[in-house]
Amino acid sequence: MDKRVERVQELMKDENFVKELFTKENPEDVQAYFEDHGVGLSIDEVKQLGTMLGKVAKGELNTAQLEKVANGELSEDELEK
C-alpha cells in the first residue's frame, strides 16, 4: 500500500486532526494541512478525498468502495455513481 495512503488512514483516525480538517475552507487549505502532517496531495486528490468523505457521511459508500478509495483504486467517475 502507498505510504501516503497509510499516513492518510492514520491521520483520519485522529479525532483532533479530523476536527481541524473540517474547518478548512478550500482545497488549498486542506492540501496545506495535509502537507503540514507529512502528506503531499494534489488538488485533484484533495477534491476526491472531499467527495469520498461526503459520501461516507451520507452513507453512500459501501465497505468495498471505501476500501478501494483508501487504496487509491476507485476513480472519481465511480464515486459520482
Secondary structure, DSSP 8 states (H G I E B T S, - for coil): --HHHHHHHHHHT-HHHHHHHTT--SHHHHHHHHHHTT----HHHHHHHHHHHHHHHTT-S-HHHHHHHHTT-S-HHHHH-
